[in-house]
Amino acid sequence: MPLKKSKVTVSDIAKAAGVSVATVSNTINDTGRMTDETKARVKKAMQELGFVRDYNAAKLRSGRSRLVGVLVPDISIPFYAEFCTSLEAALSEHGYLPVIANVGEDTKRQQTMLEEVIGHGVAGIAISPSAGTKRSDFEIANTRRIPVVTFCREIEGLAMDYIGSNNYQAAQLATKHLLEQGHRKFAMIAGLQETMPGRERKRGFYDALKAAGIPESDIHVEVCGFDRECGRIKAQQLVSNKAEFTALLCHNDLVSVGAAAELKKAGRNIGEDLAVVGFDNLPEGEAWTPALTSVESYPRTIGKDVANLLIKRLDGEPTPTTTERVEPHLLVRDSSSFKV
């Protein structure tokens, strides 16, 4: 039976590197003054001995966790993937490690995952709430006095930090662009109305059309989730209902792609007799045929801002509750650039 390898201690590293225990501690914590050569020698010894920092022990000494719980509806959605990449980089710069969990659109699972990350001793939480989330769902975090920053999906009336896109303005930009191209018959595949982005984008769409004098009889709206299949199904319903429209606004780029594929089957020519606009500006959108017009909602900016705000909360900065809405930008491409 192989012998169990003993734990590598700070004293072991100090002996191997020929330095003091204090020098090793300063290297691990990136504190104190030492030459680059000394630091390199200590790090080499750590690597050769297979040293891995014990964060549980560090937490016991300092009373502070380095873990951050990150709860998202679906990490496979490109927006959340980009958000998490930026968030992780910003947290890592300050010594924090994100623990990421998918919660879907299930408030019970979300509650379970909130309890799980709190049970694992996270210092703070960043969360894009599930559809149907209530203010009371955050009671457990409030009771434990754990800093929480919500993002992308604002909960009305919740006295908690929030950072996300200006969804109303985003929909206004997209709709006004379509109006300027001469469109007068519209369709929208909107997001879940139990979420703030779904409601705000739909409201921005309707308000822009109402201001332009477009009658409701020339506006067709379907509601769905966030993936290609959803877009395909809702486009199929628009075709089945014989809805007449020359412009289609979709909740995100994935929905746009699914809808466009189905509408092509029905004989529509995207970029010629039908304009399609999405949200989130996926990198692939520019390479699609035709290139997809989309509203940039800056997930990487939001990820960095959420991380920085959460770090401020963890450092105890006594600032008021923050609400930040990042201003969107419309990128016009071939899918909507033609005039009617």
C-alpha positions in Angstrom: 0.0 0.0 0.0 1.6 3.3 -1.0 2.4 5.8 1.7 0.3 8.8 2.0 2.2 11.9 1.1 2.5 14.3 4.0 1.3 17.9 3.7 3.9 20.4 2.5 4.4 23.1 5.1 5.8 26.6 5.0 8.8 25.4 7.0 9.5 22.8 4.3 9.5 25.5 1.6 11.7 27.8 3.7 14.3 25.0 4.2 14.3 24.1 0.5 14.7 27.7 -0.6 17.1 28.7 2.1 15.0 31.5 3.4 13.0 32.4 6.5 9.5 31.3 7.1 8.4 34.9 7.0 9.9 35.3 3.5 7.8 32.3 2.3 4.7 33.7 3.9 5.3 37.1 2.2 5.7 35.3 -1.1 2.5 33.3 -0.8 0.5 36.4 0.3 2.4 38.8 -2.1 3.3 41.1 0.8 6.6 42.5 2.2 9.8 43.5 0.5 12.2 41.0 -1.2 14.2 40.8 -4.3 12.8 39.2 -7.5 15.5 36.6 -7.2 14.4 35.6 -3.7 10.8 35.5 -4.7 11.6 33.3 -7.8 13.6 30.9 -5.5 10.7 30.5 -3.1 8.2 29.9 -5.9 10.5 27.3 -7.5 10.7 25.5 -4.2 6.9 25.6 -3.8 6.5 24.1 -7.3 9.1 21.4 -6.7 7.5 20.4 -3.4 4.0 20.4 -4.9 2.8 23.1 -2.5 -0.9 24.0 -2.8 -2.2 26.8 -0.6 -4.7 25.7 2.0 -7.5 28.4 1.8 -9.4 26.8 4.6 -6.5 27.3 6.9 -6.0 30.9 5.6 -9.7 31.6 6.3 -9.4 30.3 9.8 -6.4 32.7 10.4 -7.9 35.7 8.7 -11.6 35.1 9.2 -12.2 35.9 5.6 -13.2 33.5 2.7 -11.7 34.0 -0.8 -14.7 32.3 -2.5 -17.4 34.1 -4.4 -20.6 32.4 -5.4 -21.8 33.2 -9.0 -25.3 32.0 -10.0 -26.4 32.3 -13.6 -29.5 30.9 -15.5 -27.3 29.1 -18.1 -23.5 29.3 -18.5 -23.9 27.9 -22.1 -25.6 31.2 -23.2 -22.8 33.2 -24.8 -23.7 36.4 -22.9 -23.2 34.6 -19.5 -20.0 32.9 -20.7 -18.4 36.2 -21.7 -19.7 37.8 -18.4 -18.1 35.0 -16.3 -14.8 35.2 -18.2 -14.5 38.9 -17.3 -15.8 38.5 -13.8 -13.3 35.7 -13.1 -10.4 37.8 -14.3 -11.3 40.8 -12.2 -11.9 38.6 -9.1 -8.7 36.8 -9.6 -6.7 40.0 -9.5 -7.9 40.5 -6.0 -7.3 36.9 -4.9 -10.9 35.7 -5.1 -12.1 32.5 -6.8 -15.6 32.2 -8.3 -17.7 29.2 -7.7 -20.2 29.1 -10.7 -23.5 27.4 -10.7 -26.3 27.1 -13.3 -29.8 27.7 -11.7 -31.9 27.7 -14.8 -35.3 29.3 -14.5 -36.2 27.3 -11.4 -36.5 29.5 -8.2 -36.4 26.3 -6.0 -33.1 25.3 -7.5 -31.9 28.8 -7.2 -32.7 28.8 -3.4 -30.9 25.5 -3.0 -27.8 26.8 -4.8 -27.9 30.0 -2.7 -27.9 27.8 0.4 -25.1 25.6 -1.0 -22.7 28.4 -1.8 -23.4 30.0 1.5 -22.9 26.7 3.2 -19.5 26.4 1.5 -18.5 29.7 3.1 -18.5 32.2 0.2 -17.5 35.8 1.0 -20.0 37.3 -1.4 -22.5 36.4 -4.2 -23.1 37.6 -7.7 -26.4 36.5 -9.2 -28.6 36.9 -12.3 -31.9 35.9 -10.8 -34.2 33.2 -12.2 -37.5 34.2 -13.7 -40.0 34.8 -11.0 -37.5 35.6 -8.3 -39.0 37.5 -5.3 -37.3 39.9 -2.9 -37.8 37.4 -0.1 -35.7 34.8 -1.9 -32.6 36.8 -0.8 -33.5 36.7 2.9 -30.9 34.0 3.7 -28.1 36.2 2.3 -29.4 39.2 4.1 -29.6 37.3 7.4 -26.0 36.1 7.0 -24.9 39.6 6.0 -23.3 38.3 2.8 -22.8 41.0 0.2 -24.9 40.3 -3.0 -24.6 42.0 -6.3 -27.4 41.3 -8.8 -26.7 41.6 -12.5 -28.6 41.5 -15.9 -31.9 40.8 -14.3 -33.1 43.5 -11.9 -35.6 42.7 -9.2 -38.1 45.5 -8.8 -38.1 47.0 -5.3 -35.1 45.0 -4.1 -32.7 47.2 -2.1 -29.6 45.5 -3.5 -26.8 46.4 -5.8 -27.6 45.9 -9.5 -25.5 46.2 -12.7 -26.9 45.4 -16.2 -27.8 46.7 -19.6 -30.2 49.5 -20.3 -32.7 47.1 -21.9 -35.4 49.7 -22.6 -32.9 52.0 -24.5 -31.5 48.9 -26.3 -35.0 48.0 -27.7 -35.6 51.7 -28.6 -32.4 51.8 -30.6 -33.2 48.7 -32.5 -36.8 49.6 -33.2 -36.0 53.2 -34.3 -33.4 51.8 -36.7 -36.1 49.6 -38.3 -38.5 52.5 -38.5 -35.8 54.6 -40.2 -35.4 51.8 -42.8 -39.0 52.3 -43.7 -40.6 49.3 -42.0 -44.3 49.5 -40.9 -45.2 45.9 -40.1 -43.3 44.4 -37.2 -42.8 41.2 -35.2 -41.0 40.5 -32.0 -39.9 37.3 -30.3 -39.6 38.7 -26.8 -37.9 37.2 -23.7 -39.5 35.8 -20.6 -41.9 38.4 -19.2 -41.1 37.2 -15.7 -37.7 38.9 -16.1 -36.9 42.6 -16.2 -34.9 42.4 -19.6 -37.9 40.6 -21.2 -40.3 43.2 -20.0 -38.1 46.2 -20.7 -37.2 45.2 -24.2 -40.8 44.6 -25.1 -41.8 47.9 -23.5 -39.1 49.8 -25.5 -40.2 48.1 -28.7 -43.9 49.0 -28.2 -43.2 52.6 -27.1 -41.1 53.3 -30.1 -43.7 51.9 -32.4 -46.5 53.8 -30.7 -44.6 57.0 -30.9 -44.2 56.4 -34.7 -48.0 55.8 -35.1 -47.8 52.1 -35.9 -51.2 50.5 -35.1 -51.3 47.4 -32.9 -52.8 45.4 -35.8 -49.3 45.7 -37.5 -47.4 44.4 -34.4 -47.1 40.7 -33.7 -45.4 39.4 -30.5 -44.4 36.0 -29.3 -42.6 35.2 -26.0 -40.0 32.5 -25.4 -36.7 31.7 -23.8 -33.2 32.3 -25.0 -32.0 29.6 -27.4 -32.1 28.7 -31.1 -34.9 26.1 -30.7 -37.1 28.7 -29.0 -36.5 31.1 -31.9 -37.3 28.4 -34.4 -40.6 27.4 -32.7 -41.8 31.0 -32.3 -41.0 31.8 -35.9 -43.0 28.8 -37.0 -45.9 30.1 -35.0 -45.7 33.5 -36.7 -45.8 31.7 -40.0 -48.7 29.5 -39.0 -50.6 32.6 -37.8 -50.1 34.2 -41.2 -48.6 37.3 -39.4 -47.5 39.9 -41.9 -44.2 41.7 -41.0 -41.0 42.9 -42.7 -39.0 43.5 -39.5 -38.3 41.1 -36.7 -36.7 42.0 -33.4 -35.5 39.0 -31.3 -34.6 38.8 -27.6 -31.0 37.7 -28.3 -28.8 36.6 -31.2 -29.4 32.9 -30.6 -33.1 33.4 -30.9 -32.5 35.4 -34.1 -30.5 32.6 -35.7 -33.2 30.0 -34.9 -36.0 32.3 -36.1 -34.1 33.2 -39.3 -33.4 29.6 -40.2 -37.1 28.8 -39.9 -38.3 31.9 -41.8 -35.9 31.0 -44.6 -37.7 27.7 -44.9 -40.9 29.6 -45.3 -39.5 31.5 -48.2 -38.4 34.7 -46.5 -35.1 36.3 -47.6 -33.2 37.8 -44.6 -31.6 41.1 -45.6 -33.8 41.5 -48.7 -37.5 41.2 -47.8 -37.1 40.7 -44.0 -35.0 42.6 -41.5 -33.8 40.7 -38.4 -32.2 42.3 -35.4 -30.9 40.6 -32.2 -29.3 41.5 -28.9 -25.9 40.8 -27.3 -23.7 41.0 -30.4 -22.2 37.5 -30.4 -18.8 37.4 -32.1 -20.2 34.9 -34.7 -23.0 37.3 -35.7 -20.7 39.3 -38.0 -19.8 36.0 -39.8 -23.3 34.8 -40.4 -25.0 35.2 -43.8 -26.3 37.8 -43.9 -24.3 39.4 -41.1 -26.6 40.0 -38.1 -27.5 43.5 -36.9 -27.4 43.4 -33.1 -27.4 45.5 -30.0 -24.1 45.3 -28.1 -24.9 44.9 -24.4 -21.3 44.6 -23.1 -21.2 41.4 -21.0 -17.5 41.8 -20.3 -17.9 45.3 -19.1 -20.8 44.2 -16.8 -18.7 41.3 -15.5 -15.8 43.5 -14.6 -18.1 46.1 -13.0 -19.9 43.5 -10.9 -16.6 42.0 -9.7 -15.2 45.5 -8.7 -18.4 46.5 -6.9 -18.5 43.2 -5.0 -14.9 43.6 -4.0 -15.7 47.1 -2.7 -18.5 45.5 -0.6 -16.2 42.8 0.7 -13.7 45.5 1.7 -16.4 47.2 3.7 -16.7 50.5 1.6 -19.7 52.3 3.1 -21.3 53.5 -0.2 -25.0 53.6 -1.0 -26.7 50.8 -2.9 -25.7 51.1 -6.5 -27.8 50.7 -9.7 -25.8 50.9 -12.9 -27.3 50.4 -16.4 -24.7 50.2 -19.2 -25.7 52.1 -22.3 -26.2 49.9 -25.4 -24.8 50.4 -28.9 -26.5 49.3 -32.1 -24.3 47.6 -34.8 -26.0 47.7 -38.1 -25.2 44.9 -40.5 -26.6 43.3 -43.7 -29.6 41.6 -42.0 -31.4 45.0 -41.6 -29.5 47.6 -43.6 -31.9 47.5 -46.7 -34.6 50.1 -47.2 -38.2 49.1 -47.6 
